[in-house]
């Protein structure tokens, strides 16, 4: 049981990390878009 719980924990941790990366990328793209709109 301990091994399974550990595996699930690692899986969840990696999932959260990818989620954070995705949100960060989205925010970066939003910032870039805003900058381009302001420049033009």
C-alpha positions as YAML, in Angstrom:
chain: A
units: angstrom
residues:
- id: 1
  name: UNK
  ca: [0.00, 0.00, 0.00]
- id: 2
  name: UNK
  ca: [2.85, 2.39, 0.82]
- id: 3
  name: UNK
  ca: [4.39, 2.05, -2.62]
- id: 4
  name: UNK
  ca: [1.08, 2.77, -4.35]
- id: 5
  name: UNK
  ca: [0.48, 5.86, -2.22]
- id: 6
  name: UNK
  ca: [4.00, 7.08, -2.95]
- id: 7
  name: UNK
  ca: [3.47, 6.54, -6.68]
- id: 8
  name: UNK
  ca: [0.17, 8.43, -6.61]
- id: 9
  name: UNK
  ca: [1.81, 11.26, -4.70]
- id: 10
  name: UNK
  ca: [4.59, 11.54, -7.28]
- id: 11
  name: UNK
  ca: [2.04, 11.45, -10.09]
- id: 12
  name: UNK
  ca: [-0.01, 14.22, -8.49]
- id: 13
  name: UNK
  ca: [3.12, 16.29, -7.85]
- id: 14
  name: UNK
  ca: [4.24, 16.05, -11.47]
- id: 15
  name: UNK
  ca: [0.71, 16.88, -12.63]
- id: 16
  name: UNK
  ca: [0.64, 20.01, -10.47]
- id: 17
  name: UNK
  ca: [4.06, 21.04, -11.77]
- id: 18
  name: UNK
  ca: [2.94, 20.74, -15.40]
- id: 19
  name: UNK
  ca: [-0.24, 22.66, -14.53]
- id: 20
  name: UNK
  ca: [1.84, 25.49, -13.02]
- id: 21
  name: UNK
  ca: [4.08, 25.56, -16.10]
- id: 22
  name: UNK
  ca: [1.06, 25.75, -18.38]
- id: 23
  name: UNK
  ca: [-0.49, 28.64, -16.45]
- id: 24
  name: UNK
  ca: [2.87, 30.44, -16.43]
- id: 25
  name: UNK
  ca: [3.18, 30.03, -20.20]
- id: 26
  name: UNK
  ca: [-0.36, 31.32, -20.68]
- id: 27
  name: UNK
  ca: [0.36, 34.39, -18.56]
- id: 28
  name: UNK
  ca: [3.55, 35.06, -20.54]
- id: 29
  name: UNK
  ca: [1.70, 34.86, -23.85]
- id: 30
  name: UNK
  ca: [-0.99, 37.18, -22.48]
- id: 31
  name: UNK
  ca: [1.67, 39.71, -21.45]
- id: 32
  name: UNK
  ca: [3.29, 39.53, -24.89]
- id: 33
  name: UNK
  ca: [-0.05, 40.08, -26.58]
- id: 34
  name: UNK
  ca: [-0.79, 43.09, -24.39]
- id: 35
  name: UNK
  ca: [2.63, 44.56, -25.17]
- id: 36
  name: UNK
  ca: [2.16, 44.14, -28.93]
- id: 37
  name: UNK
  ca: [-1.29, 45.75, -28.71]
- id: 38
  name: UNK
  ca: [0.10, 48.71, -26.79]
- id: 39
  name: UNK
  ca: [2.98, 49.20, -29.26]
- id: 40
  name: UNK
  ca: [0.82, 49.24, -32.41]
...
